[in-house]
Amino acid sequence: CGDAARMAKDVDATLTSIIKTHGGMSESAAHEYKRELVADKRYVRDVY
């Protein structure tokens, strides 16, 4: 169990970090890529 408000932010930040590191992207490119994942429904947060 975790705190949905804080944990969701931490998971989101970690995903951005992974995209930057392993995708060789800048911070802004990683955020844009993540936005595309959300738009394509490939990244859906299920927190409560």
mmCIF file of the C-alpha atoms, coordinates in Angstrom:
data_MODEL
# 
_entry.id   MODEL 
# 
loop_
_atom_site.group_PDB 
_atom_site.id 
_atom_site.type_symbol 
_atom_site.label_atom_id 
_atom_site.label_alt_id 
_atom_site.label_comp_id 
_atom_site.label_asym_id 
_atom_site.label_entity_id 
_atom_site.label_seq_id 
_atom_site.pdbx_PDB_ins_code 
_atom_site.Cartn_x 
_atom_site.Cartn_y 
_atom_site.Cartn_z 
_atom_site.occupancy 
_atom_site.B_iso_or_equiv 
_atom_site.pdbx_formal_charge 
_atom_site.auth_seq_id 
_atom_site.auth_comp_id 
_atom_site.auth_asym_id 
_atom_site.auth_atom_id 
_atom_site.pdbx_PDB_model_num 
ATOM 1  C CA . CYS A 1 1  ? 0.000  0.000  0.000   1.00 0.00 ? 1  CYS A CA 1 
ATOM 2  C CA . GLY A 1 2  ? 1.091  3.530  -0.602  1.00 0.00 ? 2  GLY A CA 1 
ATOM 3  C CA . ASP A 1 3  ? -0.101 7.091  -0.677  1.00 0.00 ? 3  ASP A CA 1 
ATOM 4  C CA . ALA A 1 4  ? -1.771 7.551  -4.078  1.00 0.00 ? 4  ALA A CA 1 
ATOM 5  C CA . ALA A 1 5  ? -1.067 11.285 -4.201  1.00 0.00 ? 5  ALA A CA 1 
ATOM 6  C CA . ARG A 1 6  ? 2.676  11.005 -3.611  1.00 0.00 ? 6  ARG A CA 1 
ATOM 7  C CA . MET A 1 7  ? 3.292  7.560  -5.031  1.00 0.00 ? 7  MET A CA 1 
ATOM 8  C CA . ALA A 1 8  ? 1.733  8.439  -8.404  1.00 0.00 ? 8  ALA A CA 1 
ATOM 9  C CA . LYS A 1 9  ? 4.068  11.441 -8.716  1.00 0.00 ? 9  LYS A CA 1 
ATOM 10 C CA . ASP A 1 10 ? 7.072  9.311  -7.816  1.00 0.00 ? 10 ASP A CA 1 
ATOM 11 C CA . VAL A 1 11 ? 6.145  6.600  -10.322 1.00 0.00 ? 11 VAL A CA 1 
ATOM 12 C CA . ASP A 1 12 ? 5.635  9.262  -12.996 1.00 0.00 ? 12 ASP A CA 1 
ATOM 13 C CA . ALA A 1 13 ? 9.028  10.837 -12.237 1.00 0.00 ? 13 ALA A CA 1 
ATOM 14 C CA . THR A 1 14 ? 10.704 7.430  -12.289 1.00 0.00 ? 14 THR A CA 1 
ATOM 15 C CA . LEU A 1 15 ? 9.159  6.607  -15.658 1.00 0.00 ? 15 LEU A CA 1 
ATOM 16 C CA . THR A 1 16 ? 10.452 9.910  -17.037 1.00 0.00 ? 16 THR A CA 1 
ATOM 17 C CA . SER A 1 17 ? 13.910 9.094  -15.710 1.00 0.00 ? 17 SER A CA 1 
ATOM 18 C CA . ILE A 1 18 ? 13.836 5.640  -17.320 1.00 0.00 ? 18 ILE A CA 1 
ATOM 19 C CA . ILE A 1 19 ? 12.747 7.120  -20.654 1.00 0.00 ? 19 ILE A CA 1 
ATOM 20 C CA . LYS A 1 20 ? 15.559 9.694  -20.469 1.00 0.00 ? 20 LYS A CA 1 
ATOM 21 C CA . THR A 1 21 ? 18.231 7.166  -19.546 1.00 0.00 ? 21 THR A CA 1 
ATOM 22 C CA . HIS A 1 22 ? 17.306 4.251  -21.747 1.00 0.00 ? 22 HIS A CA 1 
ATOM 23 C CA . GLY A 1 23 ? 15.764 6.246  -24.576 1.00 0.00 ? 23 GLY A CA 1 
ATOM 24 C CA . GLY A 1 24 ? 18.621 8.725  -24.735 1.00 0.00 ? 24 GLY A CA 1 
ATOM 25 C CA . MET A 1 25 ? 16.184 11.638 -24.530 1.00 0.00 ? 25 MET A CA 1 
ATOM 26 C CA . SER A 1 26 ? 16.273 15.068 -22.975 1.00 0.00 ? 26 SER A CA 1 
ATOM 27 C CA . GLU A 1 27 ? 13.897 15.957 -20.143 1.00 0.00 ? 27 GLU A CA 1 
ATOM 28 C CA . SER A 1 28 ? 11.476 17.723 -22.495 1.00 0.00 ? 28 SER A CA 1 
ATOM 29 C CA . ALA A 1 29 ? 11.594 14.907 -25.079 1.00 0.00 ? 29 ALA A CA 1 
ATOM 30 C CA . ALA A 1 30 ? 10.909 12.344 -22.347 1.00 0.00 ? 30 ALA A CA 1 
ATOM 31 C CA . HIS A 1 31 ? 7.879  14.330 -21.161 1.00 0.00 ? 31 HIS A CA 1 
ATOM 32 C CA . GLU A 1 32 ? 6.593  14.585 -24.732 1.00 0.00 ? 32 GLU A CA 1 
ATOM 33 C CA . TYR A 1 33 ? 7.081  10.849 -25.257 1.00 0.00 ? 33 TYR A CA 1 
ATOM 34 C CA . LYS A 1 34 ? 5.185  10.154 -22.043 1.00 0.00 ? 34 LYS A CA 1 
ATOM 35 C CA . ARG A 1 35 ? 2.351  12.446 -23.215 1.00 0.00 ? 35 ARG A CA 1 
ATOM 36 C CA . GLU A 1 36 ? 2.182  10.394 -26.421 1.00 0.00 ? 36 GLU A CA 1 
ATOM 37 C CA . LEU A 1 37 ? 1.976  7.186  -24.378 1.00 0.00 ? 37 LEU A CA 1 
ATOM 38 C CA . VAL A 1 38 ? -0.936 8.654  -22.414 1.00 0.00 ? 38 VAL A CA 1 
ATOM 39 C CA . ALA A 1 39 ? -2.687 9.880  -25.588 1.00 0.00 ? 39 ALA A CA 1 
ATOM 40 C CA . ASP A 1 40 ? -2.322 6.424  -27.157 1.00 0.00 ? 40 ASP A CA 1 
ATOM 41 C CA . LYS A 1 41 ? -3.609 4.836  -23.918 1.00 0.00 ? 41 LYS A CA 1 
ATOM 42 C CA . ARG A 1 42 ? -0.355 2.902  -23.561 1.00 0.00 ? 42 ARG A CA 1 
ATOM 43 C CA . TYR A 1 43 ? 0.308  4.455  -20.143 1.00 0.00 ? 43 TYR A CA 1 
ATOM 44 C CA . VAL A 1 44 ? -2.673 4.605  -17.811 1.00 0.00 ? 44 VAL A CA 1 
ATOM 45 C CA . ARG A 1 45 ? -2.354 5.470  -14.150 1.00 0.00 ? 45 ARG A CA 1 
ATOM 46 C CA . ASP A 1 46 ? -4.645 3.462  -11.895 1.00 0.00 ? 46 ASP A CA 1 
ATOM 47 C CA . VAL A 1 47 ? -4.228 4.986  -8.453  1.00 0.00 ? 47 VAL A CA 1 
ATOM 48 C CA . TYR A 1 48 ? -6.587 5.502  -5.562  1.00 0.00 ? 48 TYR A CA 1 
# 
